[in-house]
Amino acid sequence: MAIPFLSFSPQHDPIRTEVLAAIAGVYDKQWYVLGEQVKAFEQEYSAFNQVGHTIGVANGLDALHLALLALDVQAGDEVLVPSNTYIATWLAVSFVGAVPVPVEPNPATYNLDPALLEAAITPRTKGIMPVHLYGQACEMGPIIEVAQRHGLWVVEDNAQAQGATWQGQLTGSFGQVNATSFYPGKNLGALGDAGAVTSNDEELARKVHTLRNYGSQQKYYNEVIGYNSRLDELQAAVLRVKLPHLNAWTQQRQQVAARYDELLAGVGDLVLPTVAVGASHVYHLYVVRTARREALQQHLAQAGIGTLIHYPVPPHRQQAYAHLQLPAGAFPIAEELAATCLSLPMWPGMTEEHLTAVVEAIKTFF
Ligand SMILES: *Cc1c(COP(=O)(O)O)cnc(C)c1O
């Protein structure tokens, strides 16, 4: 049985009529940018994420960038980032001329290790960007504690973890101003690019709101040098149909993960996901590790099973960051993860039949 890495069908098929009607509604309304759909989605997402403000933007990378602009991050400032994140987190720091300073993850959870933060702080450090990687909430309590002790801001990269919690509080609601992505494959996905900034700080929210639309609150009057990074009405209308289903889809992801945990325990040298005490995991990805990663991926591909690697090269080893002169071996945990991680098929509504076929193929390999 061929099994893709991701199938949208169980999510999209049941809401097809509703989504197409929402799209037709925007079409007929003839208002395509910054209208009632965006406004309504922003309110509904704020209610979902339990934050005071949501600002819809063009994508997750822009959300990160606008968050840092709102905080007035300056050239030469240092920002603590995970050594093992998707490059977007680092890019946003670079966009404002600041320097990404990598901090290694906890080798079990793959999330920022709060115990390592303090050693990376210098007089130039201004903030911390925790990334809730693969869908697991970072240990936000200890991270916020360090931030407060040193007068640093926190910007959460919540692109992979909508609906995850740390001690009951939703990710995307801890930092001064936070970013998320609605890229199609994310847990809440649009039908194209989309993202949002979330915040409980009215002034920072207003800054992002101004920056996303040419630095303007009043049409043709520009307060600051802004950007064009708007969430469009079509994507907002689609996201409004999908958002009420997100919690149910998350539960389905968690059920798939629980079955993988059960069926893959003790198979070969596989290291399965570990969830920190106090954290919840919404399994944007189900990532295993093995010393025989390339061979396992090849074996699964031959069996028609799709897998991906998140991510094969850590940011400090990318050509784009060669100027930081961070040599191989500088961040051994990130490098070990990059060399051994493999993301298995995972989507809400994945069936037991799919799951056992993946597990059987893995067992055959080992
Ligand atoms: C997807 C993602 C982003 C960027 O989102 P885009 O909408 O693709 O720009 C940022 N950070 C992380 C961790 C992501 O997974």
The ligand as a Gaussian input file, in Angstrom:
#p B3LYP/6-31G(d) Opt

LIG

0 1
 C        6.847000      26.842000       8.624000
 C        7.724000      27.482000       9.612000
 C        8.035000      28.855000       9.572000
 C        7.717000      29.731000       8.406000
 O        6.442000      29.759000       7.952000
 P        6.127000      30.180000       6.432000
 O        4.658000      30.446000       6.480000
 O        6.517000      29.036000       5.570000
 O        6.904000      31.416000       6.138000
 C        8.764000      29.390000      10.605000
 N        9.211000      28.639000      11.611000
 C        8.953000      27.324000      11.687000
 C        9.483000      26.555000      12.851000
 C        8.224000      26.692000      10.687000
 O        7.993000      25.379000      10.763000

